[in-house]
């Protein structure tokens, strides 16, 4: 069993093209689009890190070189450096390596692989004692209580727990009972004022073997989610706080304005 004092890793789906943010994503993959000086994926990782998560698995695909370049040079951007050239060359970082003590696995899950296949392919980087893992997308920020989300998952003993939020109903709609067990999942319904999948999830490792496979065509939000719901293995964690996706140029500008004014709600729990 996993050490309950250690937070499980976070797997982040970073392989899509983000076509609805086309003006920006022609140059960068969507999770690398910046909010302030940092890409949104960094903000997402900081949210998890504020609750003690130190291991991250990024499921890469489209323009994966942008992620490799960013993280390989992460320490250099955070420090003054001296380069010693020649046969005995080396690098000296003068003012530390940044404050992030993270282990980041950059997993190539295929250029056109869908979300279910990406999760299955990246799951090989889970450790033997990782009974569960956080799972999210690389395009939304929130002040979700990750410790409470994880505890809800562990108490439910279900395969998957997702955060349920209530913005404009543009994504997967949920119906649930008083215990939070989901009875219906509707992908991108018309606006009906109901709660939707906020994308911040916890999955049991057993879910991967039971419902997923490495097929490049497997969409996590379709056949696998339908089967999980049918088996009554999906639980919702209601989140009434801040949540915002970055799906359009307007939302990108809004998130940058919040960051620039020092009023970014998703960082309120950061240490």
Secondary structure by P-SEA (a helix, b strand, c coil): ccccccccbbbbbccccccccccccccccccccccccccaaaaaaaaaaaacccbbbbbccccaaaaaaaaaaaaaaaccccccccccccccccccccccccccccccccccccaaaaaaaacccccccccbbbbbccccccccaaaaaaaaaaaacccbbbbbbbcccccbbbbbccccccccccccccccccccccccccccccccccccccccccccccaaaaaaaaaccbbbbbbccbbbbcccaaaaaaaaaaaaacccccccccc
